[in-house]
Structure formats: C-alpha cells, structure tokens
C-alpha cells in the first residue's frame, strides 16, 4: 500500500474520534512508524509489522481515547507503555500534555527516548521502573490528572498499578479488548483503592471487526498507603 493510501486511512480513522490530523502530525507519526520498524529488527517491540496494521492497530487505537481527555487534563502517565502506546500518539496530537511513559524494561525506554528525540517532543519522558515501585514514590504518587493503560493486565491488577498515580478527582482510563467480564471482578479493588467506574464505551476499531472497550474510572479518595503492594504481588494475588 502506498503512502497516499496509508495517509487517507489514517485521516479517516482519526476523524471517527473527532481528531483532525495536521500535516506535521502525520509526518511525526510516519517517522515514529519507521523508527519502530527499524528497532523491531533487533528487539521485540511489536508483533505488528505491516504499515497499514500499525496505523490502525497502534496509532488509531491510541487516538481512540482523545475524546475522553478533558481540556483541563495536563499531567498524564502511560503505565506499561511498551512501544509508547498510547502515550506518544497522544503527545503528538495534544501537545499541551505533560507525558510520563512508564515501562519495566530498560531496552524499551531506550527506544522511547530515541523516538522522543527524533520527533523533537517536549514535556515527555520515559521512565524505567515497575509500576509497583513508582506508585510508592513521593514524586509519582497521586501526582497525575490521568493514568492510562492499554491491554497491560486484568482490570483488578491494573487498578492497583494505576490508581496510586492518580490525584483525588483524577481519572484512570483502561483501554481493553472485547472481553470486559473482569469488570465484575473489580468491585473489591475499586472499593479498596478509591475508584469508581464512570463509563464504559464500546466501539469497533475503524476498518476492522475488532471490538474495543474504554473503561473510565474516577478516583474519589486517596489510595491507602499500603497499595500498591510489592513487585509481583498485585498480579499473583489480585484484589478480587
């Protein structure tokens, strides 16, 4: 597929989420795609290597949360960012955001820094750490307007990873696939950690029959100081 066709798909897909891509945005995304594919030859960043698939399943999928990021939101953290999704796409489109990309693998943070430098992005940093450790750090705990996670773990586990980062009154957005049965198992975690489900939005990823769910959680009180528990504990013994 040639570049003109790829750009058309990208623009049309983004429009479905009320995002109008500017020329400079598209240039940044295509540069990002090229860096991703180059680095993917030497380390495992994504199983998706087709240009069209990257645009739909990584870029447009990341953009799908834009309508739910209110204008007053400034400081966000992308927990378990991997190859930078959704944090980097959100930064490209919403330049006012102050973005922290958190990942437990140092090799990935090197890649993320390369993307940040090559795209000349400001107010964005990659941090090498586990969520359980940074969630206890005074520089990170309850410091963010918004935390995001895209297909990282089951919801009860994600809540323990992410809610400690969110200010009281802030938001956590979980980007999930078609199966959201785990919502039923999240009541205990929400109660303990101080969150409540505000909305669940289901949609089809443009140009596919892939179902997606965006779960919006509001934080209404402080997370108790004993959470998150030590590394590995939330996934081994989820709050269910």
C-alpha angles and dihedrals in degrees: 000000000000125000095254091057091046091051091050092052090048094049093046093047093048091049089062087067093044092255117139108201116216123211092254090052092053091048090052093049093050091049088049090052092052093049090048093052092045094052091041089069090067103030136024107258101140139004088211111087104156113103095226092047092050090053094049104034099036110021103033091037090054091048091054091086095055094095089058097052105094120217093247091060110103112150116056137170125205106207116209090004096175106181091003103281124178097354101067096044089049091051092049091054101033103041094177091068121107102216132196116191110202122195134159095218118080093203089060093050088055089055091047091052090051090054092046091051097043092048090043092230119175130204093026128107138178116226124196108216145101115263091236091060099042091044087067095047115105090222091059108026113106091345100118134083090206138017121194133190127181117205094321103135144329114305099253088054093043091052091057091047096047114028094066088065094053124092117234104272090027129115140244118202118197114197106207141172127244098293113077099159085120087075087075089057094049101074094095094047091048092049094048097043098042104251137126131194110248101175145351116207120192123194142154116252104247116264091013140074090233113130120219133186128203113201115198116201125185121208110224102173142015118287110243111260094244090068134119093042122217121301113294096012098098092055095041096045108022119192097257 
